[in-house]
Amino acid sequence: MKRSAAKILREYGPFPGADHVHGVTFDGQHVWFASGDKLNAFDAKSGTMVRSIDVIADGGTAFDGRHLFQISGDRIIKIDPTTGRVLATIPAPGSGGDSGLAWAEGTLWVGQHRGRRLYQIDPDTGAILRTIESNRVVTGVTWVDGELWHGTWESDESDIRRIDPQTGEVLERLDMPSGIAMTGLESDGSGRFFCGGGGSGKVRVVRRPRRRVAAAMLKRPKRPAGSKGKS
């Protein structure tokens, strides 16, 4: 396993009226974060808050290119980001113990906090397609360039780790400074991670390690044959 210190590039927040950061996602321009009773968006360049949606948002957040997905208690809700309208609801696999959320090639990936596992689920039904065990508390989850990363936060120690999506083996680990919370996790699709800071009310930007060769050997697992696709 490759291990190194996380390099924090920037901090956003805290933001007025949002004293906690749960899930984090990125739509290409705005960073969205869950703060308990709202889903908030700020401009990734300026850090200026631009809008919020009134919805229970106490866990992970994801974006599929058109819609937002938000862990809301023991459910996952699908939201139109333009209108703020809830379009659909499915059960969350952890029944209230869910943490991170990510979108990858037609499926949702859900971190289970104390259960120390990740689930790949059908976004239409909530059916569990795959389960990966972890040896640490799982917080945020993200996919980027065929790599599966998740956050951990336990006993005031947190890190961001890349794992094998087939076996769960830890391949790489970025250690956050001691005492810094690690909740939501999202990649910007390039060289940065957006990391939720829990009760600090902050979102931190961490440099993602560069690769000389694209991660062609680590493909995102496809939706099992016979399951419904998404447009």
N, C-alpha and C positions, 0 to 999 in steps of 0.2 A: 504493500500500500504506500502510495506517495502522500507525504504529509508536509504541510507548510502553514505559515501564519497567513490569515486573511488580510488583504490590503483594503482598508476602508478608504474610498475615494471621496465620498461626500455624505452629508447628512441633511435630510429634510425634516422640518418640524421642530418641536411639536406644533400642532395646528389647533386653533381655537375650537372648542367644542368637541375635540377628539383626543381624549386622554389615554387611549389605548389603541394599538395597532394589532390586528389579528391577521387576516389574509391580505395578500398583495398580488396584483396582476398588472399587466401593461398592455395597452391597446395600440402602441406605436407612437402615441403622442402624450397620452395621460397615464399616470400611475394611479390605479384604483386601490384603495385600502379599506378594509372593514374595521369599524371602530365600535362595534357593539350594537348600537341602534341606528347606524347609518352606513352607507357605502359611499365613500368620498373619492373624488378625483382631483389630482393636481397636475399642473403642467410640469413635465419632466425636465424642461430646460430652466424655467424660472423658479419652480417650486411653489408657484402661486396656486392656491385652491381655486378650482373653477366651478365645482358643483357637488351636490350630494343627493343621495336617494334615501328616503326614509324606509328602511327595511331592517329586520333583525339580521345582523351580520356579525356573528360571534365565532367565525371560523375562517377556513380558507376561501379564496376568491380565484376565479379563472375566467379567461376570455377565449372564445373559439374563433375570433375573427369577425363575428357579428353580434354575439350575445355574451352577457356576463353570467357566470354561475357562482352562487354564493351558498356556503354552508350556513344554515339558519336553524339552530337547535338540532333536532334529529332529522332535518330535511335538507335537501339541496334544491334551491330555487333557480330558475332560469329567468333572466331579466333582460328586457329591451333597454339598452343603455341610453337611447334617445328619449324615450317616454318615461322610463322608470317602472313600467308595468311588468308585473310578474306573469310570465307566459306559461310556465309549467312547474310542477313540483314532483320530486321523486324522493324516496326514502334514502337517507345516508346510511352507509353500511355499518358504521360504528354505533348507531342508535344514540347519538348525543356525545360520543367520545371522539368525534372526528376533528381533525386539525387542518392540514394542508389540502390544497386542491389545485389540480393542473389539468390542462387539456392537451391531448396528444393524439393526432390522427384518428379522430372520430370517437375517442373514448375519454372518460374522466379518470383521473388518478387521485385517490383520496388517502391522506395520511391519517392514521389512527394514533392519537396522542399516547395515552397510557398503554394501549394495546400493542404498541411497538411493531406496527406493521403498515404496509401500504396495500391498497386495493386498486385494481383496475376495474371500472364498472361501466355498464351500458348507460349512456346519458339519457336515454328515453325511458328506461324502466327501473334503473338502479340495480339491475342484476349484477352480481359479482362475477367477473370474468377471470380474474387472477388475484392471487394473494402473495405478497412478499414479506417475509419476516425480517425484523431489524433487531439489533441488540441495544438500541438506544430509543429513547422517546422520540417520536417523529413529529416534527412541526410542519414547516412549509415544504412544498413539492414543486419541482419544475422539470420540464424537458427542454433540451436545446441541442441541436446538431446530433441527434441520436443518442444523447447522454441523459441519463436519469439522475437528478440530484435531489437531495432532501436535506432539510435543516434538522438539527437536534438542539435541545436545551434541557439540561438536567444538572441539578446541584450547582447552579450559577456558572456552569461551563456549557458553551455552545459551539457548534461547528456546522459547516456546510460540507456534505459528503456526496461523492459520486459513487453510485453502486451499479453492479451488474443487474440488469433488469430481469435476467433469468434466474439467478441464484441468490441475489441480495448481497453478494460479497462486496465489501467496501474496497473500492479501487483507488480513491483519492479523498483527502480530507483537508479542509481549510479551517484552521482553528481561529475562532473569534477571540478578541481580548476577554480576559476573565471579567465576569460580572455583567457582560452585555447580553441582553436577551435576544433570542432568535425565534421569531414566530413565522410570519409569512415569508415565502420565497418565490421569486420570479426572475427569469432571464429577460434581457432586452433583445435577445436573438443575436447578440454580438458579444461584446467583451465585458458585460456588467451583469451583476445580480442585484435586484432590489430586495432588501431584507427588512421584514417587519421587526420593530424594536419593542414589542410588548408594551409594558406599562410606562416606558419612556415617552411614548407618543411619537416616536421618530421612525422614519424609514431611512435605512442606510444603503449606500451603494458600495458593493464589494467587487473588486476586479475578478473576473473569471479567468482562470489559467488559459493561456494560449496553447494551441496545438499546431504542430508543424504539418501533421497529416490529418485530414478530416476523419471523424470517427465513423468510418464506413463500416467497421466491423460490429458496431453497436447500433443496430437498427431498432427503432421503436417497435415493440410487438404489435402486429396487426390485429384488427378485430377478428375473432375466430370466425371461420367459415360458417355461413348460415345465419349470422346475426345481422340485424338491420344496419344500414349505413346512414350517414347524415350528409346533408347537402351543405 
